[in-house]
Amino acid sequence: MNKRNIITLDNVEFEFIVNYLPCLIIGACQSGASYFSVSLIARLMQNWNKIIFFTAFPMAKEELKNQIWASDIYEVNSIKDIKQLSKDKSIVVQSWNIKLFKEVINKIWKIEDYIVFIKNIDEYDNSIFEAIKDLNYVILSWDIDKCSFKSELINKSWWAKIFFTKPKDFIYEKFPDLEKYESYFVGDDIKGILKI
């Protein structure tokens, strides 16, 4: 399938581009952050960006497959799969396998050609962040209030932050009232209500 969701900023169609990276997507369970995150990654893939996709839960991988052509991705489920990586495809790493994810990050040729997406980073320890903290093309999706290493994440310089829920400990300015499945987009020079 190749479903194309429309993303809007203040009710005007909005194309998220690599210039808006690195990016944090913050949202509690049932806020819409998960579906939005996967849809954003699908849009980036449909616009010819290569992604390394890693999630704690397999449902996100299935949703990604509902939104893109399966032939556009290469699934890595073991170390031997890394040796056969195609340089023109996005990579989906086996869920929960943090060791395999780190191997992909360390062994991939020209990591700077990929956007690294980690969904549910709050489900892991900070070693996963250590593996990608120096990369610029990164999108992290998480529940900030559940993360054991949130201070390290907050202290990284992020071009964009997308808030589906208001965090308890960290906010930049007056937070607007949001409808269900809406988010507040705060970029270096762009702000507004973001939704699918």
N, C-alpha and C positions, 0 to 999 in steps of 0.2 A: 504494500500500500504506500501511497505517498500523499498523506493528508497534510494540508498546509494551513496551519492556524494563523490568524491575523493577530498581531500584537499591536495595541494602541497605547499612545501616551497622550493623556488629556483628550481622549476620543479621536485622535488623529493617527492613522496608520504609522507605525514606527518600526524601523529596521535596526535591529541591534547589530552593531558591527564590532570588529576586533579592536577598534580604537577605544571601545568602552571597557577594555580589560586592563587589569584584573577586576573581577566582580564577585561580590558576595550576594547571595540570595538567602534571606533570613525569614523563616516562617515556622510556626508550630504545626503540629499534625492537624490535618483537616483545614488548613488555611488557604490551600490552593497553591502553595509554594512548590510542591512536588510536581504536579501536573505542569505548571508553568515552566519549571526548570527543564523538564524533559522536552517540552514543546519548543523552548528556546534553543536547546541543543539541536533538535530536529531542523529548525529553521536555519541555524548556522551550517549544518551539514548540507541542506538543500541549496545553500548559497556557496557551495564548494569549499567550505572549511573542513579540515580534517580534525577529528576529535579523538581523544582518549577518554572513554566513558567508564567510570567506576562508581558502583553503587553498593550499598549494604544489602539492598533488597531486590530480588529478581523481577518484581513487578515493574520496576522502572525500566528495565531492559525490554520487557514485553511491550510496554507503552511506546518506547522508542521505535520498536519494530512495527508498531501500528502506524507510525507517522512517516517512516522513510522506506525506501526500497531495501530489502534485506541484502541485496547484492552490494550495497554501499558500505557494508561493515564487515570486519573480520573479527571473529570471536577468538579470544585467547583464553583457553581453559587449562593450559599446562605450559611448562617452560619450553617444551619442544615447539609449541605454536609460535613462540617469539621468533624463532629462527626462520619461519616461513612468512613473516609479516609482509604484506603488500604495501609498497610506499604510496599508493594512491587511494587507500581506503581508511576509513575511520576504524578505530579499535574499540571493542567492547571487552573489558576484562571481567573474568569470572567474579561474581558477587562474593563479598566477604574475604576474598583471598588477597590480603594486604601484601603478603610476600610476593605474590605473582605481579601485583600492581607495581610494586617497587622495582621488580626486575624489568618490567616493560619500560618504566621511566628511565632506568639506568642503561638499558641496552638499545633503546630505539635510536635509529640514526636520525639526526636533525630534529631533536625534540622541539626546537623552536618553530617547526612547521605545523605543530599540533596545538589545539586548545585542550587543556587538561580539565576535565569536568569530574568533580567528586560530589556525589549526592550522599547526604547523611553523614557528613564528616564527623558529626558529633557522636556517632556510634563507634569511633575508633579512638586510639590513643594518639598523642601528638607526633609519633614517628611518621605518620602519614603526611602531616603538614611539613615536617622537616624534609621529606622527600621532594616537595614541590615549592617550597617557600620562596626560592630564588627565581622561579619562572614568572614571566609576565602574562602569558596567555593562559589564565586560570579562571575557572568559575567554580565556586564552592556553594553548595546548598546545604542548609543546616538549621537546626533549632538552637539558637545561641544560648538559650537559658538552660539547655541540657549538656552543653559542651564543657568538658573538664579542662580544656586548654584555650578557652575563649580569649584570654588576654593576649596570647601570642597571635591569634587571628586578627583581633581588633587592631593590634599595633602594626600590622602590615599596611603599606600604603595601597589603598583600593581606589580605582578610578570610579567605580560605580558600586552602589549598595542598593539592593532592592528589598524593601521591608514589607512582608505580608502581615507580620504581627509586630507590635511594639516590644522591643526587648526590655527587660527589667533594668539592666545595668548600663546600657550604652545607647545613647541617642545623640544626634548631631544638632537638632533644632526642634522647633514645634512640630509635632507629629500630627498629620491630618487624620480625620475620621475616615475610615475605609469601609466600604461595603465588602461582603464576603467575596473572596477571590480577587479582590483588587490589591494592588501593592503601591507603595510609595517609592518612586525611583529618585535617587539622589546621585547625580553624577557631578564631575568637576564643574561643568557649565550647563547642565540640564537637570531640571527637577519636574516632577509631575506624577499623576496617577497612571500607573501602568496596569494593563489587563489584557486578557485574551478575549 
